[in-house]
Amino acid sequence: MSEAMDPVSVIYKIKKSMQSQMDALVQTLANGGVDSIEDYKYIIGKIHGIDIVNQELSNLLEPKEPDKDDPNNVTRIRR
């Protein structure tokens, strides 16, 4: 049986995989690899979906909301 992975490592692996998928989709658009407006819209939709999930994963890694259990109650802001 394999060892359990650290959740943060899993998130980084997912983000890396998603970035590779997005890069491939963007490259397809840049190279003119779409034959119809429907294909174009489909690829744009996939890129948008990947971007939304990527943002949510980033929020899990660096939340913008204050931690109610934190005695300092400091809000982190991404840069």
ChimeraX attribute file (.defattr): number of C-alpha atoms within 10 A of each C-alpha:
attribute: neighborCount
match mode: 1-to-1
recipient: residues
	/A:1	3
	/A:2	4
	/A:3	5
	/A:4	7
	/A:5	8
	/A:6	8
	/A:7	10
	/A:8	12
	/A:9	10
	/A:10	12
	/A:11	16
	/A:12	14
	/A:13	12
	/A:14	15
	/A:15	19
	/A:16	13
	/A:17	12
	/A:18	17
	/A:19	16
	/A:20	12
	/A:21	15
	/A:22	20
	/A:23	13
	/A:24	13
	/A:25	17
	/A:26	16
	/A:27	12
	/A:28	14
	/A:29	15
	/A:30	10
	/A:31	9
	/A:32	10
	/A:33	13
	/A:34	15
	/A:35	8
	/A:36	9
	/A:37	9
	/A:38	10
	/A:39	13
	/A:40	16
	/A:41	12
	/A:42	13
	/A:43	18
	/A:44	16
	/A:45	12
	/A:46	15
	/A:47	19
	/A:48	13
	/A:49	13
	/A:50	17
	/A:51	16
	/A:52	12
	/A:53	14
	/A:54	18
	/A:55	13
	/A:56	13
	/A:57	17
	/A:58	15
	/A:59	13
	/A:60	12
	/A:61	13
	/A:62	12
	/A:63	15
	/A:64	13
	/A:65	12
	/A:66	13
	/A:67	13
	/A:68	9
	/A:69	7
	/A:70	9
	/A:71	7
	/A:72	9
	/A:73	11
	/A:74	12
	/A:75	12
	/A:76	12
	/A:77	10
	/A:78	9
	/A:79	3
